[in-house]
Every structure is written in structure tokens, then in C-alpha cells.
Amino acid sequence: MGPQPLVDFAPVLRLALLALVIALLPLSWVWLRQRGGSPTRRLAALTTLTLFLTFDLIVFGSFTRLSDSGLGCPDWPGCYGEASPLGARDEIHAAQTAMPSGPVTWSKAWIEMIHRYLAMTVGVLILVMAAVSWRERHRLPLSPWWPMLTLVWVIVQGLFGKYTVTLKLYPAIVTLHLLGGLALLALLAVQHEAFRQRPLVLPARQRRWVWAALAVLGVQIALGGWVSTNYAVLACTGFPQCNGQWWPAMDAGHGFTLLRELGMAGHGGLLHFEALVAIHMAHRLFALVAVAVLGLLAWRLWRAGEPVTRRFGVALAALLLAQLLSGLSNVVLGWPLAAALAHSAGAAGLVLVLTLLLARAASPRPAVQALRATAAA
């Protein structure tokens, strides 16, 4: 058996047809449920469904990474040049026989390809949203440039997915892939709220708090992604101490060298344990800042007095508590899969809640007018 090319475009057409067939199921469901409604109502329902599936995609992407299935099919976009693991059973069997606990096994190949199928389905739905938005642009409450931006971003995400495989889980690419998925979730959340037209009065000072919380959360998620992609979760055992020390030996210089391969230092040697400890401790220490900012925001939202604002405060506090518990469980219980998935889902949930709050509190009209003016020019 000859060497397998990392990028094989032969199955692209078959995969595209498969993604179209899969996407027809949610599309048909939306159109049937909204058959008496206007195109705008159908598009609103499709946006909500796509938002839900994107959240699922982020969680399943975490499952793919946490189950070491990211290289379950070591080429892209197919699996050994086939549209599914069924057509690649001989190659998968040979790889699994040669290395039973290696990156390629029958189950890992299916996990990886299901993740790709779901990603392609979301991509098709976003493509439909963009096309319908342009057709109905004069009747929509938001500019068609929003779904177009979302379409561009999902293509960028597809490229990140490609390079995650072809560059063999390069940590910087994997972390950017995670952050890109959350950015996609935020874009869809803004469109979801634009269709719902549920404005929320939030003072300018409160909105600045939300923006600050979102920025802090983004840094913390980036640090968490760096921990996960470098497999540094278990570099520190015990809590609140790390390996029995309040301030263990750390090598932040090598730990936060971004342009390097998995497990390797920037100079080409192996990444030392102290570098993994530095990665873990950075996430743990910045968590104190994130908890303080998000907790204070939740308290401020609760004190605002408005029922809707209070509900956002409660949701934020509940998600924050769940994040603390799942994060501690990862360290104390030795990184169980359920706790790790809950931690990833909680991060996505926090991004979603903050984005929905901002989308309700700040009308996108100024951004829409700016985009239309740019297009006209």
C-alpha cells in the first residue's frame, strides 16, 4: 500500500452530495413547520436550528479531540480517499493492526467523519441562509452581510479543520479551530436575536461590563484550548496546590511558544514537563480573573431588577458555577471524558449567553448601515 496523500480531493463531490442530502433533513423540517409562514419566518427558524447544530458541532468537536480521534482519518476531506470509513475498511484495518492503540482505529475514524459530516451540514445550512438573505434582503431586520460574513467564516473554519489534520494536530491551529467555532456560534447568535426582535434596555455602563466579560472569557477559553491541545490538563495534580506546591517549577517561554509542533519545543527538542505545568497554571490563575469578572457581571445583572436581565444573570451564574465544578473535576478526577465535555460545553454556553445579551441590548442597525454604505461605495 503506497503512501496516503494528506489532501485528497477525489471524494469532495461525493462528500458534498452527502452533506446536501443530510442538510435536506433539517431544511425540510423547517420548511414544513413554517410552510404557512413568510420567507422571513422560515429564515428565522433556520437560523435558530443552525445555531443549535453549531453548538452541538462545538461539543462534538471537543469529543473528537478528547477521544484522540482527530487523526482517525489521516487525510482530508475524506477518509483514505473515500467518503466514509466503510470504503476505507482495509486501510483502517491495516493501520489498527499495525498500531492497535494508535490514532487510526475503526471507532476513531467514524468519530472523525461524523464530526466532518456535521460540519458540512452546518456549512450547507449557512450557505442556504446567505442565499435566502440576499433574496429577501429588503424585508429582513438585518443586513444580508451578516449571513455572508457567517458563510465566509464557516469556510475559514473548514480550512482550520483541514490543517488540523494535515499538520498533525498542530497546537496553534487546533486552538484557533476551537476559537473559530465559538466565533461562528456568536455570529449566529446575533442573527438569531435580530430575527426575534426582543430589545433589552441595558445602560451603556452595563454593556461595557458585558464586553469586558466577553473579552476576559475569550482569553480564558484561549488558555483552556492551549491546555487541551497540548494535553497539559494533568500536568498539575491536586487542588488548590499544583503537584504539592503553591508555585511549582514552570517554563512559560517554551510552553507559550506558539509556532511549534505537538509535544515539541520551539528549538526542535521535546517539550519539557515544566512547560506543560506553565500552560496549566496560566489557565488556572487566569480563572481567578475570569470568575471575578463574570461573577460580578452576574451580580450586577441580578441587581438590575428587570426580569429578563435577572434571567441572564442567573444563567450566567449557573454556567459559571458549572464551569468551576467541571474544571475542578478534570484535575481531581484525572480528566474524565464527561467532565471535559461539560467544561467545553460550558465555555460555549457562556459565550452564547453573553452574545445573546449584547445582541438584545445593542441594535445592530449602525453596523448594518455601515456595511451597506461600504457595499454601495
C-alpha positions in Angstrom: 0.0 0.0 0.0 1.5 3.3 -1.1 1.7 6.5 1.0 -1.6 8.2 1.5 -1.8 11.9 0.3 -2.7 14.3 3.1 -5.2 16.1 0.9 -7.3 14.0 -1.4 -9.9 16.0 -3.4 -11.3 12.8 -5.1 -14.1 12.3 -2.6 -15.1 16.0 -2.5 -18.0 15.7 -4.8 -19.3 12.6 -3.0 -18.9 14.3 0.3 -20.7 17.5 -1.0 -23.6 15.4 -2.2 -23.7 13.5 1.1 -23.7 16.8 3.1 -26.5 18.1 0.8 -28.6 15.0 1.5 -28.0 15.3 5.3 -28.8 19.0 5.2 -32.1 18.4 3.4 -33.5 16.7 6.5 -33.3 19.8 8.8 -34.2 22.1 5.8 -37.3 20.0 5.0 -38.3 20.0 8.7 -38.0 23.8 8.9 -39.9 24.4 5.7 -42.7 22.0 6.6 -43.1 23.5 10.1 -43.1 27.1 8.6 -45.0 26.2 5.4 -47.7 28.8 6.2 -45.2 31.5 7.2 -43.3 34.1 5.3 -39.8 33.6 4.0 -38.5 35.7 6.8 -40.1 33.4 9.4 -38.6 30.4 7.7 -35.2 32.0 7.7 -35.5 32.9 11.4 -36.4 29.2 12.2 -33.5 28.0 10.1 -31.1 30.4 11.9 -32.3 29.0 15.3 -31.8 25.4 14.1 -28.3 26.2 12.7 -27.4 27.9 16.0 -28.4 24.7 17.9 -26.5 22.5 15.5 -23.4 24.7 15.7 -23.4 24.3 19.5 -23.7 20.6 19.0 -20.8 20.7 16.5 -18.6 22.5 19.0 -19.3 19.9 21.7 -18.8 17.0 19.3 -15.6 18.6 18.1 -14.4 18.6 21.7 -15.4 14.9 21.9 -13.4 14.2 18.8 -10.3 15.8 20.3 -10.7 14.4 23.8 -11.2 10.8 22.4 -8.0 11.3 20.3 -9.9 10.9 17.1 -8.6 14.0 15.4 -6.4 11.8 13.1 -8.9 9.0 12.9 -8.9 9.6 9.2 -5.4 10.9 8.5 -6.2 12.7 5.2 -8.7 15.4 4.3 -11.6 15.8 3.4 -12.4 12.1 3.0 -11.1 9.0 4.8 -8.3 7.3 2.9 -9.7 8.9 -0.3 -13.2 7.6 0.5 -16.4 9.4 1.5 -16.9 7.2 4.6 -14.9 4.7 6.7 -16.9 1.9 5.0 -14.9 2.4 1.8 -11.7 2.6 3.8 -12.1 -0.5 5.9 -9.0 -2.2 4.5 -6.7 0.8 5.2 -8.2 1.3 8.7 -7.8 -2.3 9.5 -4.2 -2.3 8.4 -3.4 0.9 10.4 -5.2 -0.5 13.5 -3.4 -3.9 13.2 0.0 -2.1 13.0 -0.8 0.1 16.0 -3.9 -1.0 18.0 -3.8 2.0 20.3 -2.7 4.4 17.6 -4.6 7.4 16.1 -6.4 5.3 13.5 -9.0 2.8 14.6 -12.4 1.9 13.4 -14.2 3.8 16.1 -11.9 6.9 15.8 -12.4 7.0 12.1 -16.2 7.1 12.5 -16.0 9.8 15.2 -13.8 12.0 13.0 -16.0 11.5 9.9 -19.2 12.2 11.8 -17.7 15.4 13.0 -16.9 16.3 9.4 -20.4 15.4 8.3 -21.9 17.6 10.9 -19.6 20.4 10.0 -20.5 20.1 6.3 -24.2 20.1 7.2 -23.8 23.3 9.2 -21.9 24.8 6.2 -24.7 23.9 3.8 -27.4 25.4 6.1 -25.3 28.6 6.4 -25.0 28.7 2.6 -28.8 28.5 2.3 -29.2 31.2 4.9 -26.9 33.5 2.9 -28.6 32.9 -0.4 -32.1 33.4 1.1 -31.0 36.5 3.0 -29.8 38.2 -0.3 -33.1 37.3 -2.0 -35.2 38.7 0.9 -32.7 41.4 1.9 -35.3 44.2 1.6 -37.6 42.5 4.1 -35.2 41.4 6.7 -34.4 43.1 10.0 -30.7 42.7 9.5 -28.3 43.2 6.6 -27.5 40.2 4.3 -23.9 41.0 5.0 -24.3 39.2 8.4 -25.1 35.8 6.9 -22.4 36.5 4.2 -19.8 37.1 6.9 -21.0 33.9 8.6 -20.6 32.0 5.4 -17.1 33.3 4.9 -16.2 32.4 8.5 -17.5 28.8 8.2 -15.2 28.4 5.1 -12.3 29.6 7.3 -13.3 27.1 9.9 -13.3 24.4 7.2 -9.7 25.4 6.4 -8.8 25.2 10.1 -10.3 21.7 10.1 -8.2 20.7 7.1 -4.9 22.0 8.6 -5.7 20.4 12.0 -5.4 17.0 10.1 -2.7 17.8 7.6 -0.5 19.5 10.2 -1.0 16.6 12.6 -2.8 18.4 15.4 -0.5 21.5 15.4 -1.5 23.1 18.7 -1.9 26.7 17.4 -4.2 25.5 14.6 -6.3 23.3 16.9 -6.7 26.2 19.3 -7.7 28.6 16.5 -10.2 26.0 15.3 -11.8 26.0 18.7 -11.9 29.8 18.9 -13.3 29.9 15.4 -16.1 27.6 16.3 -17.1 29.9 19.2 -16.9 32.9 16.9 -19.3 31.2 14.5 -21.6 30.5 17.4 -21.6 34.2 18.3 -22.3 35.3 14.7 -25.3 33.0 14.5 -26.5 34.2 18.0 -26.5 37.8 16.7 -28.6 36.8 13.7 -30.9 34.8 15.9 -31.7 37.8 18.1 -32.1 40.1 15.1 -34.9 38.0 13.8 -36.6 37.7 17.3 -36.7 41.5 17.7 -36.6 41.4 21.5 -34.8 44.6 22.5 -33.5 44.9 26.0 -32.7 48.2 27.7 -29.2 48.0 29.2 -27.3 51.1 30.3 -24.1 51.9 28.5 -22.0 51.2 31.6 -23.6 47.7 31.9 -22.9 47.0 28.2 -19.3 47.9 28.8 -19.2 45.3 31.6 -20.6 42.7 29.2 -18.0 43.5 26.6 -15.2 43.3 29.2 -16.6 40.0 30.5 -16.7 38.6 26.9 -13.0 39.7 26.4 -11.9 38.1 29.6 -13.8 34.9 28.7 -12.1 34.8 25.3 -8.7 34.9 26.9 -9.6 32.2 29.4 -11.0 30.0 26.6 -7.9 30.5 24.5 -5.8 29.5 27.5 -8.0 26.5 28.1 -7.8 25.5 24.5 -4.0 25.7 24.7 -4.1 23.4 27.8 -6.2 20.9 26.0 -4.4 20.9 22.7 -1.1 20.4 24.5 -2.5 17.7 26.8 -1.5 19.7 29.8 -4.6 19.1 31.9 -2.8 16.5 34.1 0.4 18.5 34.4 -0.9 19.7 37.7 -2.4 17.2 40.1 -4.3 18.3 43.2 -6.1 21.5 44.1 -5.5 24.3 45.1 -1.8 23.3 45.0 -0.1 22.0 41.9 1.8 18.8 42.4 2.0 19.6 46.1 3.4 23.1 45.6 1.9 26.6 45.6 4.3 27.8 42.9 5.8 24.8 41.0 8.7 25.0 38.6 7.4 26.4 35.3 8.9 27.1 31.8 6.5 29.7 30.3 8.9 30.5 27.5 8.7 27.1 25.8 5.1 26.5 27.0 3.8 29.5 25.2 5.9 29.2 22.1 3.0 29.2 19.6 4.8 28.1 16.4 5.8 24.5 17.2 4.6 21.0 16.7 2.7 19.0 19.2 4.9 17.8 22.0 7.9 19.7 20.6 9.7 22.8 21.9 10.4 25.8 19.7 14.0 24.7 19.2 13.0 21.3 17.9 13.6 19.2 21.1 10.9 17.6 23.2 8.7 19.9 25.3 9.7 19.6 29.0 7.2 18.9 31.8 7.8 22.3 33.3 6.4 23.9 30.1 3.2 21.9 30.5 3.0 23.0 34.1 3.3 26.6 33.0 0.5 26.1 30.4 -1.8 24.6 33.1 -1.0 27.2 35.7 -1.7 30.1 33.4 -5.2 28.8 32.8 -5.7 28.1 36.5 -4.5 31.5 37.6 -6.4 33.5 35.0 -9.5 31.6 36.0 -9.5 33.7 39.2 -9.8 36.9 37.0 -12.5 35.3 34.8 -14.5 34.1 37.8 -14.3 37.6 39.4 -15.3 39.5 36.3 -18.1 37.1 35.2 -19.4 36.7 38.8 -19.5 40.4 39.3 -21.4 40.8 36.0 -23.9 38.2 37.0 -24.5 40.0 40.3 -24.9 43.4 38.5 -27.4 41.8 36.1 -29.3 40.4 39.1 -29.4 43.8 40.8 -30.7 45.5 37.6 -34.2 44.5 38.6 -35.7 43.8 35.2 -37.0 40.2 34.9 -35.2 39.5 31.6 -31.9 40.9 32.8 -32.2 38.9 36.0 -32.7 35.7 34.0 -29.4 36.5 32.1 -27.7 37.0 35.5 -29.0 33.7 36.8 -28.0 31.8 33.6 -24.5 33.4 33.7 -24.1 32.5 37.4 -25.3 28.9 36.9 -22.9 28.4 33.9 -20.0 29.9 35.8 -20.6 27.5 38.8 -20.9 24.5 36.4 -17.6 25.6 34.8 -15.9 25.7 38.2 -17.1 22.3 39.1 -16.2 20.7 35.8 -12.8 22.3 35.8 -12.1 21.0 39.3 -13.4 17.6 38.3 -10.9 17.4 35.4 -8.0 17.9 37.8 -9.2 16.0 40.9 -10.7 13.0 39.0 -7.9 12.7 36.4 -9.6 14.3 33.3 -12.7 12.2 32.9 -14.3 12.5 29.5 -17.7 13.6 30.9 -16.2 16.4 32.9 -14.0 17.5 30.0 -17.0 17.6 27.6 -19.1 19.5 30.2 -16.2 22.1 30.5 -16.2 22.6 26.7 -20.0 22.9 26.6 -20.0 25.3 29.5 -17.5 27.6 27.7 -19.7 27.6 24.6 -22.7 28.3 26.8 -21.0 31.3 28.4 -20.1 32.8 25.0 -23.7 32.2 23.8 -25.3 33.9 26.9 -23.0 36.9 26.7 -23.5 37.3 22.9 -27.3 37.0 23.2 -27.3 39.6 25.9 -25.2 42.0 23.8 -27.3 41.4 20.7 -30.5 42.2 22.6 -29.1 45.3 24.3 -27.4 46.9 21.3 -29.2 47.1 18.0 -27.1 46.0 15.0 -28.6 48.8 12.9 -25.5 51.1 13.0 -23.3 48.1 11.8 -25.9 47.3 9.2 -25.8 50.9 7.8 -22.0 50.9 7.8 -21.9 47.6 5.9 -24.5 48.8 3.3 -22.6 52.1 2.9 -19.4 50.1 2.3 -21.1 47.9 -0.3 -22.6 50.9 -2.0 -19.2 52.6 -2.2 
